[in-house]
Amino acid sequence: MKKFILTLLAGATSALAFAQPAQTVKGRVVDTESQQPVIGANVIITSVTPIIGGVTDTEGNFRIEKVPVGRHSFKITSIGYDDAFLQEINVGSGKEVELNIRLTESFRSLNEVVVKAQKENGAPLNDMVSVSGRSFTVDQTKRFAASVNDPARMAMSFAGVAATDDGSNQLIIRGNSPKGMLWRMEGVEIPNPNHFAQEGASGGGISALSANVLGNSDFLTGAFPAEYGNATSGVFDLKLRKGNNEKREYAMQAGILGLDFAAEGPIGPKGGASYLANYRYSTLSVLNKVGVNLNGDASIDFQDGAFKVYIPYDDKVVVSVWGMGGLSTSKVDDEDIRETFKSNRGIIGVNYLRYINNKSYMEHIVSYSATSQTGDFYDKNIDATYQQKFVNQALRLSSLYNYKLNARNTVRLGVIINHLDFDLFDKDNEDGPYEINVNRNGNTQLFQAYAQWKSRLTPTVTLNAGLHGMLLALNNRSSVEPRLGLRWAVAPRSTVSFGAGLHSKTESISTYFAQVKVSDDKTDLLNKSLKLTKSAHLVAGYEFRPSASWRILAETYYQHHYNIPIGPANTTTPYLLHNSQLNEISGFVSDSLTSDGKGRSYGLELTVEKSLTAGIYLMSTTSLYQSKYTGRDGIERDSRFNGKYVQNFLAGKEWRVGKNKTNIFAANIKLLAAGGNRTTPVDLKKSREKGRTERDWSRSYSEQLPAYFRTDLRVSYTKNKKRTTSTISLDLQNATNRLNALESYYNKREDRVKVVTQTGLLPVLNYRLEF
């Protein structure tokens, strides 16, 4: 009888365990520098009892089955390699989890004491990054309050980033113009991946990127390694994940921002090939089509898609075909203006990766991208019209060679050729008869090359040195840019870092072709000879990790900007005399400019972060900074983006609920306080005379609007069944309904200066199903 009862209890326990939702975790472990598989590596899940795990095979692959749903931490070890740690890995019952893990080869010297800081949560994926860089996960874009699956809005919580415009996700990094951003995807530059984006801008109203296809990626805020060029303020280095190569999986999502559908699965019966695709259509557009108008006098319509096909031919060659695109249209017709604006973009790329031997590999990338912005605007108050059409195309070829000499030294070389086609037109009659500001089509090239060397001088000191070169064929302007980074693990949990480098950026092509009419049959190009804008960065940092889940990072920096486009030497126009392109948000400028301006940015940043462990995460980021510019008048002024401080505080808690504790209820909060937007005071007398807003440019950006405060909340409930995961979430953006100031302007009807306020309380409801 005793044996029978014990057998019965064991059977019941086994059946109950079998009924618990579980999932498979799989992936690949490779050498960081050579990308070769690490054989026999142990992948252990440390957050379950008893500990479970797996071992990599001859291809570096591992598979761990029946992993309980929930958040998990991983430790990866292999003889001859430094240990690696992963945290915040969310395992749900609806989708298998695939991890791509990199291990760094270790080395020891005789009679040497090894003191090494562990590479843990938040460290950049690119090992060439020494300072001002961090990785982020797709889960964070979903989880952080107010992020709503947008990497750019998520990055607004990081140190050094300011964003005080609710209607845009443009990033002001360390007081710099958002024009200085570089967007990369799968190793190559891409156009601005946002809906409703203006010509030459780096942000927009809504992201065209889908969290369904993104993988873990890097975000950099200064002193970039040599492989990153054509950027002066920041870099988003995005990766697309590959689809599941063993089973078909799907995801559906419905919310205020859009209706999504994603699919992934294997291609062919075996071999590891896979596909991944996502499509989204605007929910507001759907409602508008059935007669429910929530936009009043305005209407918006957008859709986007993305895909990746991953094909490993053999153990030496991998081919990836990927792409993304978005279409967006906005229309406004009210008592003041009538406007139609369209902003479309698309990109497709092919990556060819070949492993030459166990120490080296090459990657070739061919990509084609196109953007189109068209606008038709009419101001009913002053009878002014503008029309524009900017079409830009780019064919890019990128080749990279990576060679791991030994455990200490790695060399990376690369060449990028950008063939740029353009068709540009802009005209307006704001000051009388129509003036054509640009009317040009043609092509040009941008050539880039770089060399990087990573040397582990000792087990505690790593040096990253490199050189980046650029040449714009349009006007033969060039730049040679040295880069240097150093990391020193001064104690087991402490690291000192240093970075320096010269960085440059082209203007948007349309600005080079701004024109002025000099006779009936002749026009002069105003800006074709502009130099490359340059910025020298200097960064020092200290990082302390009191435990595996806590991270404290302090960085200080100084940036010197020069070759900045400003007004010409003989100008008497107040705007050109007192302003600078360091204050601009979008790219096209119709004024005559010369590269004689300068500026500087400096500041101090502090990040205190606890990764999501034991159901709790915290992050506090403090940024104190100054951003200055010097225009044609020779006077140093506060730049448009000199808010002087930003304080973010984020926190979240997850509770395991339900009969078997397999479901999750989560609550998240974000608090933001920042210096108010800067603006140039309105000249009331001139505004009355012309019946429109005229500004006193002799006091350029001297007026600071009230401080910006915002509270965002997010609650969600995730239900894990045997084969599905469903999540319902509610984001309360600007939960206190504070109407923050955006800018000031002259109101003709009321004959006074008014302040434009921003979005109040905005609830964003979303439902997601994975199966």
C-alpha positions in Angstrom: 0.0 0.0 0.0 2.8 2.4 0.8 4.5 1.7 -2.5 1.2 2.2 -4.3 0.6 5.6 -2.5 4.1 6.8 -3.3 3.7 5.7 -6.9 0.4 7.5 -7.1 1.8 10.7 -5.6 4.8 10.6 -7.9 2.6 10.2 -10.9 0.3 13.0 -9.8 3.3 15.3 -9.2 4.7 14.4 -12.7 1.4 15.1 -14.3 1.1 18.4 -12.5 4.6 19.4 -13.6 3.8 18.3 -17.1 0.7 20.5 -17.1 2.7 23.6 -16.0 3.4 25.9 -19.0 7.0 25.5 -20.1 9.1 26.5 -23.1 12.3 25.6 -25.0 15.3 27.9 -24.7 17.9 27.4 -27.5 20.7 29.4 -29.1 24.3 29.5 -30.2 27.5 30.4 -28.4 30.4 31.9 -30.4 33.7 33.5 -29.9 33.3 37.3 -29.7 36.2 38.2 -32.0 36.2 35.3 -34.5 32.5 34.5 -34.5 33.5 30.8 -34.4 31.3 28.3 -32.5 32.4 27.6 -28.9 32.2 23.8 -28.4 31.3 22.3 -25.0 30.2 25.6 -23.4 27.8 25.2 -20.4 24.6 27.2 -20.5 23.1 27.2 -17.0 19.8 28.7 -15.8 20.6 29.9 -12.3 17.1 31.2 -11.5 15.4 27.8 -11.1 15.8 25.1 -8.5 17.3 22.6 -9.2 19.6 24.3 -11.7 19.0 23.2 -15.3 21.1 23.8 -18.4 22.6 22.5 -21.6 25.9 22.1 -23.5 26.8 23.4 -26.9 27.5 20.9 -29.8 30.1 21.1 -32.5 28.2 24.0 -34.1 28.0 25.9 -30.9 24.2 25.2 -30.6 22.5 24.4 -27.3 18.9 23.5 -26.4 17.2 23.4 -23.0 13.7 22.0 -22.9 10.8 22.3 -20.4 12.1 25.6 -19.0 9.4 27.0 -16.6 7.8 30.3 -17.9 8.9 33.5 -16.2 12.0 35.6 -15.9 15.4 33.8 -15.9 19.1 34.4 -15.4 21.7 32.5 -17.3 25.4 31.8 -16.7 27.6 30.7 -19.6 31.0 29.1 -19.0 33.6 27.4 -21.1 37.2 26.5 -20.5 39.5 29.2 -21.8 36.8 31.9 -21.9 35.6 34.5 -19.5 32.2 33.8 -18.0 29.1 35.6 -19.5 25.8 36.4 -17.8 22.4 37.1 -19.1 19.5 38.5 -17.1 15.9 39.6 -17.6 15.3 36.8 -20.2 11.5 36.4 -20.4 10.4 32.9 -21.2 6.7 32.6 -22.2 4.7 29.7 -23.4 3.7 31.2 -26.8 7.2 31.4 -28.4 10.5 29.6 -28.1 13.4 31.7 -26.9 16.6 32.0 -28.9 19.7 33.4 -27.5 22.9 34.5 -29.3 25.7 34.5 -26.8 29.3 35.7 -27.3 32.2 34.6 -25.1 35.6 36.4 -24.8 38.7 34.3 -24.8 40.6 34.7 -21.5 44.3 34.7 -21.0 46.7 34.8 -18.0 50.3 35.8 -17.6 52.7 34.1 -15.3 53.2 35.8 -11.9 50.3 38.2 -12.7 47.4 38.8 -10.4 44.2 38.8 -12.5 41.6 41.4 -11.6 38.7 41.4 -14.0 35.3 43.0 -14.1 32.5 40.7 -15.4 30.6 41.7 -18.5 27.1 41.8 -17.4 23.7 43.3 -18.0 23.7 46.6 -20.1 27.2 46.1 -21.6 27.3 47.0 -25.3 27.1 44.0 -27.8 29.9 45.5 -29.8 33.2 44.8 -28.0 34.9 47.7 -29.7 32.8 50.1 -27.7 34.7 51.5 -24.7 32.5 54.3 -23.4 29.1 55.9 -23.7 27.4 52.8 -25.0 24.9 50.2 -23.8 22.8 47.4 -25.2 19.1 47.3 -24.9 16.6 44.4 -25.2 13.3 44.3 -27.1 11.7 43.4 -23.8 12.6 46.8 -22.5 10.9 48.6 -25.4 7.8 46.7 -24.5 8.1 47.1 -20.7 9.3 50.6 -20.0 6.4 53.0 -19.4 5.8 55.4 -22.4 8.0 53.3 -24.7 5.1 51.7 -26.6 7.4 49.3 -28.5 9.5 52.2 -29.8 13.3 51.9 -29.4 13.8 55.7 -29.6 11.2 56.5 -26.9 12.8 53.8 -24.7 16.2 55.4 -25.2 14.7 58.7 -23.8 15.1 57.1 -20.4 18.9 56.7 -20.8 21.5 59.1 -19.4 22.5 61.9 -21.8 19.2 61.9 -23.7 16.7 64.7 -23.6 13.3 64.7 -25.2 10.7 67.4 -24.4 8.4 67.1 -27.5 5.6 64.7 -26.9 4.7 64.6 -30.6 8.1 63.3 -31.8 10.6 60.6 -30.9 13.7 62.7 -32.0 16.6 62.3 -29.6 18.6 65.2 -28.3 21.8 63.6 -27.1 24.1 65.6 -24.8 22.6 68.8 -26.0 23.3 68.1 -29.7 20.9 68.6 -32.6 19.0 65.4 -33.4 20.3 65.7 -37.0 23.6 64.2 -35.8 22.1 60.8 -35.3 23.1 57.7 -37.3 20.6 54.8 -37.7 22.2 51.5 -38.7 20.5 48.1 -39.3 22.2 44.8 -39.8 25.6 46.6 -40.1 24.7 49.3 -42.6 23.4 52.9 -42.5 19.6 53.2 -43.1 17.3 56.2 -43.5 15.4 57.6 -40.6 13.0 54.6 -39.7 10.1 56.7 -38.4 6.7 57.7 -39.8 5.9 61.4 -40.6 9.7 62.2 -40.8 10.8 65.5 -42.3 13.6 65.8 -44.8 16.9 65.4 -43.1 15.4 64.7 -39.7 16.3 61.7 -37.5 13.0 61.3 -35.7 9.3 61.3 -36.4 5.9 61.0 -34.9 5.7 57.1 -34.7 8.3 54.5 -35.1 8.2 52.3 -38.2 10.2 49.6 -36.4 8.5 46.6 -35.0 9.4 44.9 -31.8 8.3 41.7 -33.4 11.4 41.6 -35.6 14.1 43.5 -33.6 16.8 41.7 -31.6 19.0 43.0 -28.9 20.9 46.1 -30.1 23.3 48.9 -29.1 22.8 52.6 -28.4 25.8 54.9 -28.3 26.0 58.5 -27.1 29.6 59.6 -27.8 33.2 58.8 -28.8 32.1 56.0 -31.2 34.5 53.3 -32.4 36.0 53.7 -35.9 33.4 51.6 -37.7 30.7 54.2 -37.1 30.9 57.2 -39.4 28.7 60.1 -40.6 27.4 60.8 -37.1 28.2 63.5 -34.5 25.7 63.0 -31.7 24.6 59.3 -31.3 24.2 55.9 -33.0 21.4 53.4 -33.0 22.9 50.1 -34.1 19.9 47.8 -34.7 19.8 44.1 -35.2 17.0 42.0 -36.6 16.6 38.6 -35.0 16.3 35.5 -37.1 13.1 33.5 -37.2 12.5 30.1 -35.5 14.1 27.5 -37.7 12.3 24.5 -36.1 8.6 25.4 -35.7 6.2 28.0 -37.0 5.1 30.7 -34.6 2.8 33.7 -34.8 2.0 36.9 -33.0 -1.0 39.2 -33.3 -1.3 42.6 -31.7 -4.1 45.2 -31.6 -3.9 48.6 -30.0 -4.5 52.3 -30.6 -1.3 52.7 -32.6 -1.8 49.8 -34.9 -2.9 46.3 -35.8 0.1 43.9 -36.2 0.6 40.4 -37.4 3.9 38.5 -37.4 4.9 35.1 -38.6 8.1 33.1 -38.4 9.3 29.6 -39.1 11.7 27.2 -40.9 12.3 27.2 -44.6 12.6 23.6 -45.9 12.7 20.4 -43.8 16.1 21.0 -42.3 19.3 23.0 -42.6 18.6 25.9 -40.2 17.0 28.4 -42.7 14.2 30.5 -41.4 11.9 33.5 -42.2 10.5 36.3 -40.1 7.9 38.9 -41.2 5.7 41.5 -39.7 3.0 43.9 -41.0 1.2 46.8 -39.2 -1.7 49.0 -40.2 -2.9 52.2 -38.4 -5.8 51.5 -36.1 -7.0 55.1 -36.4 -7.1 54.7 -40.2 -9.3 51.6 -39.8 -11.6 53.4 -37.5 -11.8 56.4 -39.8 -12.7 54.1 -42.8 -15.7 52.8 -40.8 -16.9 56.2 -39.9 -15.3 56.7 -36.5 -13.2 59.9 -36.6 -11.0 60.5 -33.5 -8.7 63.1 -35.1 -11.1 66.1 -35.6 -9.8 68.3 -38.4 -6.7 66.1 -38.9 -6.3 62.6 -40.3 -3.3 60.3 -40.2 -2.7 57.1 -42.1 0.3 54.8 -41.8 1.4 51.2 -42.4 4.8 49.4 -42.2 6.4 46.0 -42.6 9.7 44.3 -42.0 11.2 40.9 -42.8 14.3 38.8 -42.5 15.2 35.5 -44.3 18.2 33.7 -42.8 19.9 31.0 -44.9 23.0 29.1 -43.7 24.4 27.4 -46.8 27.0 25.4 -44.9 29.3 25.8 -41.9 31.2 28.5 -43.8 28.5 30.8 -45.4 25.4 32.5 -44.1 23.2 34.7 -46.3 20.5 37.0 -44.9 18.0 39.0 -46.9 16.1 41.6 -44.9 14.1 44.8 -45.3 11.6 47.2 -43.8 9.4 50.0 -45.1 6.7 52.4 -44.1 4.1 54.7 -45.7 2.5 57.6 -43.8 0.2 60.5 -44.7 -1.2 63.3 -42.5 -3.9 65.8 -43.5 -5.0 68.9 -41.7 -7.8 71.4 -42.7 -8.8 73.8 -40.0 -9.5 77.5 -39.6 -5.8 78.4 -39.9 -4.1 75.9 -42.3 -4.6 73.3 -44.9 -1.8 70.8 -45.3 -1.1 67.4 -46.8 2.1 65.7 -45.9 3.4 62.3 -47.1 6.5 60.6 -45.8 7.5 57.2 -47.2 10.6 55.0 -46.8 11.9 51.6 -47.6 15.1 49.5 -47.5 16.2 46.1 -48.5 19.6 44.5 -47.9 21.5 41.3 -48.5 24.3 40.2 -46.0 26.8 37.6 -47.1 28.9 36.3 -44.2 31.8 33.9 -44.9 34.0 32.3 -42.2 37.5 32.1 -43.8 39.1 30.0 -41.1 38.9 29.7 -37.3 40.4 33.2 -36.9 38.8 35.4 -39.5 35.6 36.2 -41.4 34.3 38.6 -44.0 30.9 40.2 -44.4 29.6 41.9 -47.5 26.4 43.9 -47.4 24.5 45.3 -50.4 21.5 47.6 -49.5 19.1 49.8 -51.4 17.0 52.5 -49.6 14.6 55.2 -50.8 12.7 58.0 -49.0 10.1 60.4 -50.3 8.7 63.4 -48.4 6.1 65.5 -50.2 4.3 68.5 -48.6 1.6 71.0 -49.7 0.9 73.7 -47.1 -1.4 76.7 -47.2 -1.6 79.3 -44.3 -5.0 80.9 -44.5 -4.1 83.8 -42.3 -1.4 85.3 -44.4 -2.1 83.6 -47.8 1.2 81.8 -47.9 1.9 78.5 -49.6 4.8 76.1 -49.8 5.2 72.9 -51.9 8.0 70.4 -51.6 9.1 67.0 -52.8 12.3 65.4 -51.7 13.2 61.9 -53.1 16.4 60.3 -52.0 17.8 56.9 -52.9 20.9 55.2 -51.8 22.7 52.1 -53.0 25.3 51.0 -50.4 28.1 48.4 -50.5 29.8 47.6 -47.3 32.7 45.1 -46.8 34.2 44.1 -43.5 37.2 41.9 -42.7 37.7 40.7 -39.1 40.9 38.8 -38.0 41.6 37.5 -34.6 45.4 37.4 -34.3 45.3 35.8 -30.8 43.5 36.1 -27.5 44.9 39.6 -27.0 44.5 41.2 -30.4 41.8 41.6 -33.0 41.8 43.7 -36.2 38.7 44.9 -38.1 38.9 46.6 -41.5 36.0 48.0 -43.6 35.0 49.9 -46.7 31.6 51.5 -47.4 30.6 53.0 -50.7 27.4 55.0 -50.8 25.9 55.9 -54.2 23.3 58.7 -53.6 20.5 59.6 -56.1 18.3 62.6 -55.5 15.3 64.5 -56.9 14.7 67.7 -54.9 12.1 70.5 -55.2 10.9 73.2 -52.8 9.1 76.5 -53.4 7.1 79.0 -51.3 5.6 82.5 -51.5 5.9 83.5 -47.9 7.5 86.8 -48.7 5.8 87.7 -51.9 6.1 86.0 -55.3 6.9 82.3 -55.5 10.6 81.5 -54.9 12.1 78.2 -55.9 14.5 77.2 -53.1 15.8 74.0 -54.6 15.1 72.2 -57.9 17.8 69.6 -58.7 18.2 65.9 -59.5 21.3 63.8 -60.0 23.6 61.7 -58.0 26.8 61.7 -56.0 28.9 59.4 -53.8 30.0 59.2 -50.2 33.1 57.0 -49.6 34.0 55.7 -46.1 36.8 53.4 -44.8 37.9 52.4 -41.4 40.4 50.3 -39.4 40.0 49.2 -35.8 42.4 47.4 -33.5 41.3 45.9 -30.2 44.2 44.9 -27.9 43.9 43.4 -24.5 47.1 44.8 -23.1 46.6 42.8 -19.8 43.7 40.8 -18.5 42.4 44.1 -16.9 43.2 46.7 -19.6 41.6 46.8 -23.1 42.6 49.3 -25.8 40.4 50.1 -28.8 42.1 52.2 -31.4 41.0 53.1 -34.9 40.7 55.5 -37.8 37.7 56.5 -39.9 37.9 58.3 -43.2 35.1 60.0 -45.3 35.0 61.7 -48.7 31.9 63.4 -50.1 32.4 63.4 -53.9 29.8 66.2 -54.4 32.3 68.8 -53.3 35.4 66.7 -52.5 35.2 67.5 -48.8 37.0 64.9 -46.7 37.7 63.9 -43.1 40.3 61.7 -41.3 39.1 60.8 -37.9 41.2 59.1 -35.2 39.3 57.2 -32.4 40.6 55.8 -29.1 39.0 53.9 -26.3 40.4 52.4 -23.1 38.8 50.2 -20.4 40.7 49.3 -17.2 39.2 46.9 -14.6 40.8 48.4 -11.5 39.0 46.0 -9.2 36.7 42.9 -9.5 33.6 45.2 -9.6 35.1 48.5 -10.8 36.0 49.7 -14.3 37.5 53.0 -15.4 36.9 54.0 -19.0 38.2 56.7 -21.4 37.2 57.6 -25.0 38.2 60.2 -27.5 37.6 60.7 -31.2 36.9 63.0 -34.1 33.5 62.6 -35.8 32.0 64.2 -38.9 28.6 64.5 -40.6 27.3 65.5 -44.0 24.4 67.8 -44.4 21.3 66.6 -46.1 21.8 66.6 -49.9 19.0 69.1 -50.4 20.9 71.8 -48.3 23.9 71.6 -50.6 21.7 72.4 -53.6 19.8 75.4 -52.0 19.6 78.0 -54.8 19.0 81.7 -55.5 17.9 83.2 -58.8 20.4 85.7 -60.2 18.8 86.2 -63.6 15.9 84.8 -65.7 17.9 81.8 -66.9 20.5 81.4 -64.2 20.6 80.3 -60.5 23.5 80.0 -58.1 24.0 77.2 -55.6 24.4 78.6 -52.2 25.9 75.8 -50.1 27.6 73.3 -52.4 31.0 74.0 -50.9 30.0 73.4 -47.2 32.6 71.5 -45.2 31.8 68.4 -43.2 30.4 69.3 -39.8 32.9 68.0 -37.2 32.8 67.2 -33.5 35.7 66.2 -31.2 34.5 64.0 -28.3 36.3 63.4 -25.0 34.7 61.1 -22.4 35.8 59.6 -19.0 33.7 57.2 -17.0 33.6 55.0 -13.9 31.4 51.9 -13.5 30.8 50.0 -10.3 28.8 46.8 -10.1 28.0 46.0 -6.5 26.3 42.8 -7.6 25.3 41.0 -10.8 22.0 42.9 -11.0 23.1 46.4 -9.9 25.1 48.9 -12.0 26.3 52.4 -11.2 27.9 54.4 -14.0 29.2 58.0 -14.0 30.5 59.7 -17.1 31.7 63.2 -17.8 32.3 64.5 -21.3 33.4 67.5 -23.4 32.6 68.0 -27.1 34.0 70.7 -29.4 32.0 71.3 -32.6 33.4 73.2 -35.6 32.9 73.6 -39.3 29.3 74.4 -38.3 27.1 76.0 -41.1 26.2 79.6 -40.1 25.3 82.7 -42.1 27.8 84.2 -44.6 30.3 86.9 -43.6 28.4 89.8 -45.2 25.0 88.9 -43.9 22.7 91.5 -42.3 19.8 89.1 -41.9 19.1 88.8 -38.1 18.3 85.1 -38.4 21.5 84.3 -40.1 23.6 86.7 -38.1 22.6 85.2 -34.7 21.8 81.5 -35.5 23.5 78.3 -36.2 22.7 74.9 -37.7 23.4 73.4 -34.3 19.9 74.6 -33.5 18.1 72.9 -36.4 15.9 69.7 -36.1 15.4 68.8 -39.7 17.7 68.9 -42.7 16.7 71.2 -45.5 17.9 74.8 -45.3 17.3 77.3 -48.1 19.6 80.0 -46.7 23.1 80.8 -47.7 25.6 79.2 -45.3 29.3 79.0 -44.6 31.2 76.5 -42.4 32.6 79.1 -40.0 30.5 78.3 -36.8 31.5 76.5 -33.7 30.0 75.2 -30.5 30.6 73.1 -27.4 28.8 70.7 -25.1 29.8 69.4 -21.8 28.2 67.6 -18.9 28.0 64.9 -16.2 25.8 61.8 -16.2 24.9 59.3 -13.5 23.1 56.0 -14.0 21.9 53.8 -11.1 20.3 50.7 -12.4 19.0 47.4 -11.1 18.1 44.9 -13.8 14.8 42.9 -13.5 15.6 40.3 -10.9 13.3 38.9 -8.2 10.5 40.7 -10.0 11.8 44.2 -9.5 13.8 46.7 -11.7 14.9 50.3 -11.0 16.7 52.9 -13.1 17.6 56.5 -12.3 19.4 58.6 -14.8 20.7 62.1 -14.1 22.1 64.4 -16.8 23.5 67.8 -16.1 24.8 69.5 -19.2 25.5 72.8 -21.1 25.2 73.2 -24.8 26.5 76.4 -26.5 27.0 77.8 -30.0 28.7 80.7 -31.6 27.1 82.3 -34.7 28.2 84.8 -37.2 28.1 87.7 -34.7 30.8 85.9 -32.6 28.7 85.7 -29.5 28.4 82.4 -27.6 24.8 81.6 -26.7 22.8 78.8 -25.2 21.8 76.5 -28.0 18.2 75.6 -28.7 18.7 72.2 -26.9 20.3 73.5 -23.8 17.7 72.3 -21.3 20.6 72.0 -18.7 19.2 69.0 -16.8 17.2 65.8 -17.2 16.2 63.5 -14.4 14.5 60.1 -15.2 13.3 57.6 -12.7 11.9 54.2 -13.7 10.7 51.3 -11.6 8.7 48.2 -12.2 7.4 45.2 -10.3 6.2 41.8 -11.6 4.0 39.5 -9.5 3.5 35.8 -10.4 -0.2 35.1 -10.1 -2.7 32.5 -11.0 -3.4 29.0 -9.7 0.1 27.7 -10.8 1.9 31.1 -10.5 2.5 31.1 -14.2 0.8 34.3 -15.1 2.3 37.8 -14.5 0.8 41.0 -13.4 3.2 44.0 -13.9 3.2 47.7 -13.0 5.7 50.2 -14.3 6.2 53.9 -13.7 8.4 56.6 -15.2 9.0 60.1 -13.8 10.7 62.7 -15.9 11.8 66.2 -15.0 13.7 68.3 -17.5 14.6 71.9 -18.3 12.0 73.6 -20.5 12.3 74.1 -24.2 14.3 77.1 -25.3 12.9 79.5 -27.9 13.7 82.8 -29.5 11.4 85.6 -28.1 8.6 86.8 -30.3 9.0 90.4 -31.6 5.5 91.6 -31.0 5.8 94.9 -32.9 7.0 93.1 -36.1 4.5 90.3 -35.7 1.7 92.8 -35.7 3.0 94.5 -38.8 3.3 91.3 -40.8 0.4 89.4 -39.3 2.5 86.4 -38.4 5.1 85.3 -35.9 8.3 87.3 -36.1 11.1 86.7 -33.7 13.8 88.9 -32.1 16.9 87.0 -33.3 19.2 89.3 -31.5 18.1 87.3 -28.4 18.3 83.9 -30.1 17.1 81.1 -27.8 17.5 83.3 -24.7 14.0 82.4 -23.5 13.4 79.2 -21.6 9.9 77.9 -21.2 8.6 76.4 -17.9 10.2 73.1 -16.8 9.0 69.9 -18.3 7.4 67.3 -15.9 5.8 64.1 -16.9 4.5 60.9 -15.2 3.9 57.7 -17.2 2.3 54.5 -15.9 2.0 51.1 -17.4 0.1 48.0 -16.2 -0.1 44.7 -17.9 -1.3 41.2 -17.3 0.3 38.2 -19.1 -1.4 34.8 -19.2 0.6 31.7 -20.1 -1.4 28.8 -21.3 0.1 25.5 -22.6 0.9 26.8 -26.1 -0.1 30.5 -26.1 0.9 33.7 -24.3 -1.5 36.6 -24.2 -0.8 40.1 -22.8 -3.2 43.0 -22.2 -1.6 46.3 -21.3 -2.6 49.9 -20.6 -0.1 52.8 -20.9 -1.2 56.0 -19.2 1.0 58.6 -20.9 1.3 61.9 -19.0 -0.9 60.4 -16.3 -1.2 63.7 -14.3 -2.4 65.5 -17.5 0.2 68.2 -17.2 0.2 70.5 -20.3 3.9 71.1 -20.9 4.9 74.1 -23.0 6.2 73.4 -26.5 6.9 76.8 -28.0 5.6 80.4 -28.1 4.0 82.1 -31.1 2.0 85.2 -32.1 -1.7 84.7 -32.3 -3.1 87.2 -34.8 -6.8 86.8 -33.7 -6.0 87.6 -30.1 -3.1 89.9 -30.9 -0.8 88.5 -28.3 1.9 86.0 -27.7 0.6 82.5 -26.7 2.3 79.3 -25.7 1.5 76.0 -27.5 0.9 73.3 -25.0 1.6 69.6 -25.6 -0.4 66.4 -25.2 -2.4 65.8 -22.1 -3.4 62.4 -20.7 -3.2 59.8 -23.4 -4.3 56.2 -22.6 -2.8 53.5 -24.9 -4.5 50.1 -24.7 -2.9 47.1 -26.3 -3.5 43.4 -26.6 -0.9 40.8 -27.8 -1.3 37.1 -28.5 1.7 34.8 -29.2 1.1 31.2 -30.4 
